[in-house]
Amino acid sequence: MNEQETSTPQGPSEETLHVAYGPLRDPEVMERIVGAPLTELGHVAITGVGLAEQRLEHLPDEAQAVLREQGVNPNTFSSTGLTREAVDPNGGIGGTLFALTPDQTEKLDEYELTRTGWFNRENVSVTTPQGHELTVSTHVLPEASQTVGLVPEISYLGADQKATTLKNIDQYNNGKK
């Protein structure tokens, strides 16, 4: 693929090319969410977006209800999501590109509470380390979502954060049964 080409969100065998960011860009975290091994395709830069922080009170009511039912502490809950508002045109957010099966895509959408309106699955532009531009899917906050504001991208998934994230995923998955 040359630098001018773009891909579609569908990969081989009807797999969806999905870029994960934040804690979900860790393959172990993603595999825990979708319940199966997945295909990691490498690191990319997500362009044309910013990273915004949200507290529980910023989420749609239905998403708040689901998270409260799962035992989320409203005083400490914090989440980040991609936004297309107030974006640095020269910036980018780091992500990991995955090829997801339809079942994995469905499980990820369920985990991200897309049915509640918290996130939308949208196409975004990414750039590979080799300079190739691709169009792939990811979860983006809906336009006019309430946020604390834009945050700098950081690699915040240290061992403690990863353990907490995996525990929260298990708690969420166990609550669905």
N, C-alpha and C positions, 0 to 999 in steps of 0.2 A: 504494500500500500504506500503510495507516495504522500507527501505532505499535504497535498490539496484534496485528497480523498477523505470522505467521511464514511463511517459505517452506519448501519441502522441498528436500532436497539435489539434486533434479533441476531443471535449468533448461530452457530451450527446446531442442527437438530432442534430448532425452535427454542433454543436457550436464549434468555434475555441477558444482554450485557448490562450489568448494573455496577455503578460505582458507589462504594460505601465510604463514609467519612466518620470522623469522631471515633468513639469506641468500637463502632461496627466495622471499621476497616481492618480490625484484627481478625484473621481467618478463624481462630478458635471461637471467638465471640459469634461470628456469623454462622459457623457450623452448629453452635449450640442453639441459635435461634431457629434455623431451618431444619434441624434434626437429622442432618446427613452431611457427609463430606461434600465439598463443592470445589469447583474449578477456579483457582486464583490465577489471574492473568497479569498481575503486576501492579506497580504503583503508577499513578497518573496525577496530574494537576487538574482540578475542576475550575473552569474559568467562567466569568460572567456571573458569579454569585458571591455572597458574603456569608459569614457564619454569625448567627444571632443566638443569643441566650434567652431561654424562657423559664419562668417559674410556673408552678402549678396553676396559679390564678390566671395565667395568660392563655391557657389551653381552652379549646371548646369544652362546653359543659359535659358532653358525653365522654370525652377523653378523660376529663378530670374524674368522673364517676368511676370509670374502669380502673384508673390508677389508684384511686382511694380504696376501691374494693380489693385491690391487690396488696394493700398495706403500705402504699407510698406515704412517706412523712411529708405533709404539706409545707412544713417549716424548712426542710432541707432540700426538697426536690429542685433539681436544675437540669435542663436539657439544652442541647444545641441543635439547630436546624439550619439548613441552607435557605437563604433569602435572595431574591433578585432585586431587592430594594437597597439603595445607598451602597452600591458596590464600587470598590476600587477597580477601575478598568485594567490596571496593571497587576492586580493581585490574583491569587488563586488559592484554592483550598486543596490540601493533600488528600488523596483517596486511594483505595485499592479497588481494582477492577476485577469483577467476578463474572463468570458465566453461570446463570441460574436456570434450573429447569422450571417449567411452569409451576410445579408443586412447591419448589423452594421460593419462587416469586410470590406465590399466594401466602405462604407462611410468613415471609418477611413483611408483606403488606399488612397482614393481620397483626404482627408484632408492633409495627409502626402505627397502628390504629388509623389506617387510612379511611376506614369506613366512618370514623367519627369526625372526619374533617381536620384532624390534627396535621396530617401531611398529605400531599398529593404526589403520585408517581408522575414525574415529568422527565422529558429529555433535557440533557445538559451537554455542554461541550467539555471535552477533556483533551489534554495533551499528554502524550506519552513521553518518556525520557528521550526517545529518538526524534521527537518533534512532530509526530503524527497527530493529526486532529481527528477525534472520533465523536460521534453523537451517541450517547448511551443514556440509560434511565437511572434515576435516583429518586430519593424522597426530598421534596422541597416544601417549605412552609407556604401555605396559601397567601396570596397577596393580602396586604393589610392585617396580617397576624400581629397580635400584641407581643412585644418582646421587651426584655430589659435593654437591649441594644446590641450593636455589633460587638463581637469579641475577636481578638486576634486568634489565629489558628495556633494551637499548641499541641504538642504530643503529650497528652495528659494521661495516657493509659499505662501508668506504672503498675507494678505488681499488685499493690493494694487496690487501685482503681479497677484493674482487670478482675480481681477476685470478687469485688463488690458487684461489678457488672454481670459476671457469670452467675453469681448468687441471685441477682434480681431476675435474670432470664429464667433460671430454674424455677423461681417463685412464681413468675408469670405463667410459665408452661404448666406447672402443677395446678395453678388456679383455674386453668381452662378445663381440667379433667373432671 
